Amino acid sequence: EGRDQLIPTMMARIYLLKSLQIVMNNALELLDITPILRM
């Protein structure tokens, strides 16, 4: 089925978003800005 192909794509997107969060937190820390934890 098509679901077997969707799982790796979904996991890659989740990993990408987590990586982006780390990069943004590091960038804000360099600028001495406290990142928000919740919206």
JOURSUL-V500274 format. One record per pair of residues at least 12 apart in sequence whose ideal C-beta (glycine too) atoms are under 7 Angstrom apart, sorted by the first residue. I is the first residue (numbers start at 0). J is the second residue. D is the distance in Angstrom with one decimal. If there is no record, write none. Layout:
# JOURSUL-V500274
i=I j=J d=D
i=I j=J d=D
This chain:
# JOURSUL-V500274
none
